[in-house]
Amino acid sequence: MNEKEIAIYFHRDFDGMISAALIADYVRNKWSEAQLRLFPVGYSRKINWKEMPLRGDVSFVLDYIFHPQATYWFDHHQTGLNNYDGSLDPHRHFFNPEKTSCALLIWEVLYDKFGYRNLEFQRLVKWADKIDSAQFSLEELINCKERPLKIHLSLGIEADNAYLIELTRLFIQYKDQLLSSQIPLPLIVRWRFEKIQQMRPKITEEFKKRAIFDPQRKLVFFTMSQDFLSCRWAPYYFYPECLYVVGILSMRNGHYMIMVNANPWQKAKNSINIGKLCASYGGGGHPPVGAITVTTASQAQRIAEEIISFLKTKLSSDKD
Ligand SMILES: [Mn+2]
């Protein structure tokens, strides 16, 4: 009767969901009486994150910022510590910015430190790693034949918490089988993906209209709605020579997201640490990608302009 409540907080992206599924699978197999609660978290939560009380008798924070109350913490974002300078407990805190994904970090830690590995998650972990470090080709992403990429793009639209929780539950239940053709693509993914396919011409048209390309510094800038995320490949397709992309997205929750990406298929010579740059504005990320969430359009505009002028200065000085 003494069921423990296990709260799993995870970053709301593909890597975060697979991370949550790996931990849920471990908990279910090792701690028999457990009630799992899933909480997707995005960077809009960063501001009061450390003060926010966590739920559960045991809590996990995965692929997201350090929380002092978390029983266990796993992260690979170089900005993950978020100015925390206290000590980390090597038995509970697993932080490795060298890892290309949090799912891979968890996969290895579960094996090395907890003596647990479920090979039925092998393909999902591989895909989480591939997606989080953009180890796929532009064609692969545009054609989107692989299920994990479909799921990844589907998060660009209607990615409410209920969808992320439901998807994570499917990953926990079906594991790698979810990628096999024997199981039909879950309806919740299918309708979103079909919607994306329908919206695609409109979104790419809109992108072409709104994008500003600086051919000298090889920089793309645009302002669009959140729907852009379902065609996130567009800047690299239309401007294959670009080095950096800065976009302001108006999100359905009323917030604004400034996304800053280095072109994964066209590496700049002296690459700038984008995650750190975004962290200085209250966001976070990795060396090649970062994002900042703010509440007003004018804040978003001001930050985007500062970042663009910073990138321009950097790119001009790199040429000399
Ligand atoms: Mn990640």
Residues whose N, C-alpha, C, O or C-beta is under 5 A from the ligand:
A	BS01	MN	D15 D63 S101 C102 D132
